[in-house]
Amino acid sequence: MNLSKLHWGILSTGSIARRFAASLKKSSTGSLTAVASRTEEQAKDFAREFDATHAHGDYASLIANPEVEAVYIAPPHPMHKEWAIRCAEAGKNILCEKPAGMNQSELEEMLASAKANGVFFMEAFMYRCHPQTRLLRETLSRDDIGAIRMIHATFSYPAPTYNPEERRYARELGGGSILDVGCYGVSMSRLIAGEIIGKRFSDPIEVKGFARLEPREKTDLTAAALLRFDGDLIAMVQSGIALKGENLVRIEGEKGTITVGCPWAVRHGESFVQTTNHVTGETRIQQTTHPEEDLYAYEIDEVGRAVAAGEKESPEMCWDDSRGNAAALDAWLAEVGVTY
Ligand SMILES: NC(=O)c1ccc[n+]([C@@H]2O[C@H](COP(=O)([O-])OP(=O)(O)OC[C@H]3O[C@@H](n4cnc5c(N)ncnc54)[C@H](OP(=O)(O)O)[C@@H]3O)[C@@H](O)[C@H]2O)c1
């Protein structure tokens, strides 16, 4: 057992759980102690592949494991609330996949439990912990492009094969693009709207939305939202799980534009922050990535840092930030008539 590192347990052996386990090896502060799956065989295979000390055939056993100090919650969204609360009650620190709850009301229950039990909690928006997002915040805090009027934030990808039983489509598993990837554009728009008034985030005062629904499950396949912030700053957010879209953030000011390429799954060679001043004609492209880096290791190390410092929330994605995001997603879903 490595005593200097935060001992992680992972709930589920799905695709992001695998990615997270690989990233743990590259983090400076974390080590993989345990994994849990609904089936013991899967847990054992996963533990063997990623060198976890313990493999649990059910989630409750991992939570009861005294060696586990922090839990990464990675089953589909509708299971997040129950397991976050059970982790909090067992005194485990929590990194919970996005969206943390199915709605703000669920999130409030999770946060209340984290607070009552004195544990760390963060919603896993990994891009928030990458240096590129820090660079964007710094760029926004300067007056490089004049008064900012419009934000475009898009995240849209073609999910492998259409399957109404799969978590991205099935209503019972929290399917739909708004909760799966729309949450990123909303969180980024709120970050930008906040940063330009000297805050970490700001919440929209109005949300309008549209969507194309899956015929059987009535979950959203593609969707768009318009968010209006104080000062009539407008954000246009696009999400899709059945459409290959251009994933970027564009911020339009009276004197110029900031474009963030590949803003979510930040990748070396694809991600950048470009600032163009239309008045001076000057363009600057900045890249913060390097070939050996690991996106999720930044997030893991932020949790490691915060837990070691005795903090219960991270400034990169604090509890009120998650609350504001959940409220905006609730409003968008209500606009398009998707209910769970
Ligand atoms: N931050 C990111 O970059 C990112 C990327 C992808 C997904 N996510 C989030 O992570 C969560 C999981 O997404 P994923 O893509 O990893 O999903 P996935 O590949 O479908 O894996 C989900 C896993 O959850 C477990 N599970 C528990 N109850 C289940 C149920 N009733 N039906 C299906 N699976 C169940 C299963 O693992 P066991 O059988 O081993 O228990 C399954 O393998 C979602 O909330 C998603 O929003 C985040």
Ligand as a Chemical Component Dictionary entry (heavy atoms), coordinates in Angstrom:
data_LIG
# 
_chem_comp.id                   LIG 
_chem_comp.type                 NON-POLYMER 
_chem_comp.pdbx_formal_charge   0 
_chem_comp.three_letter_code    LIG 
# 
loop_
_chem_comp_atom.comp_id 
_chem_comp_atom.atom_id 
_chem_comp_atom.alt_atom_id 
_chem_comp_atom.type_symbol 
_chem_comp_atom.charge 
_chem_comp_atom.model_Cartn_x 
_chem_comp_atom.model_Cartn_y 
_chem_comp_atom.model_Cartn_z 
_chem_comp_atom.pdbx_ordinal 
LIG N1  N1  N 0  -15.961 12.999 -17.855 1  
LIG C1  C1  C 0  -15.934 12.333 -18.977 2  
LIG O1  O1  O 0  -15.059 12.531 -19.823 3  
LIG C2  C2  C 0  -16.977 11.278 -19.217 4  
LIG C3  C3  C 0  -16.890 10.487 -20.369 5  
LIG C4  C4  C 0  -17.827 9.454  -20.540 6  
LIG C5  C5  C 0  -18.821 9.285  -19.608 7  
LIG N2  N2  N 1  -18.894 10.097 -18.518 8  
LIG C6  C6  C 0  -19.955 9.885  -17.498 9  
LIG O2  O2  O 0  -19.646 8.660  -16.824 10 
LIG C7  C7  C 0  -20.820 7.906  -16.576 11 
LIG C8  C8  C 0  -20.662 6.524  -17.215 12 
LIG O3  O3  O 0  -20.475 6.659  -18.594 13 
LIG P1  P1  P 0  -19.743 5.509  -19.495 14 
LIG O4  O4  O 0  -19.629 6.079  -20.852 15 
LIG O5  O5  O -1 -18.534 5.010  -18.827 16 
LIG O6  O6  O 0  -20.880 4.399  -19.496 17 
LIG P2  P2  P 0  -20.726 2.842  -19.835 18 
LIG O7  O7  O 0  -19.537 2.590  -20.669 19 
LIG O8  O8  O 0  -22.049 2.401  -20.312 20 
LIG O9  O9  O 0  -20.422 2.200  -18.415 21 
LIG C9  C9  C 0  -21.308 2.326  -17.357 22 
LIG C10 C10 C 0  -20.993 1.255  -16.314 23 
LIG O10 O10 O 0  -21.859 1.491  -15.206 24 
LIG C11 C11 C 0  -22.139 0.259  -14.572 25 
LIG N3  N3  N 0  -23.590 0.153  -14.358 26 
LIG C12 C12 C 0  -24.210 0.145  -13.148 27 
LIG N4  N4  N 0  -25.522 0.041  -13.276 28 
LIG C13 C13 C 0  -25.779 -0.040 -14.597 29 
LIG C14 C14 C 0  -26.976 -0.189 -15.358 30 
LIG N5  N5  N 0  -28.182 -0.299 -14.783 31 
LIG N6  N6  N 0  -26.877 -0.229 -16.697 32 
LIG C15 C15 C 0  -25.680 -0.113 -17.302 33 
LIG N7  N7  N 0  -24.492 0.032  -16.627 34 
LIG C16 C16 C 0  -24.558 0.057  -15.284 35 
LIG C17 C17 C 0  -21.602 -0.860 -15.466 36 
LIG O11 O11 O 0  -20.395 -1.306 -14.876 37 
LIG P3  P3  P 0  -20.392 -2.628 -13.950 38 
LIG O12 O12 O 0  -21.224 -3.640 -14.662 39 
LIG O13 O13 O 0  -18.973 -2.958 -13.870 40 
LIG O14 O14 O 0  -20.995 -2.258 -12.626 41 
LIG C18 C18 C 0  -21.269 -0.157 -16.773 42 
LIG O15 O15 O 0  -20.172 -0.726 -17.419 43 
LIG C19 C19 C 0  -21.986 8.745  -17.123 44 
LIG O16 O16 O 0  -22.596 9.437  -16.064 45 
LIG C20 C20 C 0  -21.325 9.718  -18.090 46 
LIG O17 O17 O 0  -21.981 10.977 -18.155 47 
LIG C21 C21 C 0  -17.984 11.067 -18.310 48 
# 
loop_
_chem_comp_bond.comp_id 
_chem_comp_bond.atom_id_1 
_chem_comp_bond.atom_id_2 
_chem_comp_bond.value_order 
_chem_comp_bond.pdbx_ordinal 
LIG N1  C1  SING 1  
LIG C1  O1  DOUB 2  
LIG C1  C2  SING 3  
LIG C2  C3  SING 4  
LIG C2  C21 DOUB 5  
LIG C3  C4  DOUB 6  
LIG C4  C5  SING 7  
LIG C5  N2  DOUB 8  
LIG N2  C6  SING 9  
LIG N2  C21 SING 10 
LIG C6  O2  SING 11 
LIG C6  C20 SING 12 
LIG O2  C7  SING 13 
LIG C7  C8  SING 14 
LIG C7  C19 SING 15 
LIG C8  O3  SING 16 
LIG O3  P1  SING 17 
LIG P1  O4  DOUB 18 
LIG P1  O5  SING 19 
LIG P1  O6  SING 20 
LIG O6  P2  SING 21 
LIG P2  O7  DOUB 22 
LIG P2  O8  SING 23 
LIG P2  O9  SING 24 
LIG O9  C9  SING 25 
LIG C9  C10 SING 26 
LIG C10 O10 SING 27 
LIG C10 C18 SING 28 
LIG O10 C11 SING 29 
LIG C11 N3  SING 30 
LIG C11 C17 SING 31 
LIG N3  C12 SING 32 
LIG N3  C16 SING 33 
LIG C12 N4  DOUB 34 
LIG N4  C13 SING 35 
LIG C13 C14 SING 36 
LIG C13 C16 DOUB 37 
LIG C14 N5  SING 38 
LIG C14 N6  DOUB 39 
LIG N6  C15 SING 40 
LIG C15 N7  DOUB 41 
LIG N7  C16 SING 42 
LIG C17 O11 SING 43 
LIG C17 C18 SING 44 
LIG O11 P3  SING 45 
LIG P3  O12 DOUB 46 
LIG P3  O13 SING 47 
LIG P3  O14 SING 48 
LIG C18 O15 SING 49 
LIG C19 O16 SING 50 
LIG C19 C20 SING 51 
LIG C20 O17 SING 52 
# 
